Amino acid sequence: AADNIVLADVIGNKEDAAADTADVTSLVGLLRKTLAEVKETERHIHNVERWFGPAAVSSGEDHVADPLGEVGGTPAGVTTSFRVTSGVNKSWGTALQVWGATDNTLMPTGKQAFQDAHRLIMTDAEENKHEWLLRIIAGASAAAGVTADTYGIVPLFVDNADKIKSPVDLITEQVAAGTKIWIQLLHVTDNDAKYIDVQFGIHGYPE
């Protein structure tokens, strides 16, 4: 009987040790995951942000954006905005490309592998005190991005008498270099096709 008790104790101790090892492994894995997420959040918040408008000289779907800045300066910049127009009868308008396949090279060295559209600012609107929906799409085309569900929608309200001068935060996924970004506009307030003008702030990330 004594031998059985000792044997049971040994088996129990081994099982306890195995359980403890599994717990430690789980905790280490959880800690590593938490640290990775903290690092990614830190990298997102404390990061270089470059703002963009339409390219002064575009090149197909490869180059459609230029950084905001002094026109003809060093580096050369633009001060204009992307103009996107809604569809009629509360439908999405024609997609407008705002980020080209090679526009990642406009980000600083070491920040070109991935990008996300982080913020936008509305610089003008055709109608006063109207509501809009803006769809931001990542994909080879706008249609492909919608089909793949790689898009987000942000509601906007523009008061021309007191324009929103503060940027609007966006929550979008990081996309790999070479991914194109498109926008579409829907006019919520009425059925007419109208435009708003926007500029975008882009974050860049390393591998």
Secondary structure by P-SEA (a helix, b strand, c coil): caaaaaaaaaaaaaaaaaaaaaaaaaaaaaaaaaaaaaaaaaaaaabbbbbbcccccccccccccccccccccccbbbcbbbbbbbbccccccccccccccccccccccccccccccccccccccccccccbbbbbbbcccaaaaaaaccbbbbbbbbcccccccbbbbbbbccccccbbbbbbbbbccccccccccbbbbbbbbcc
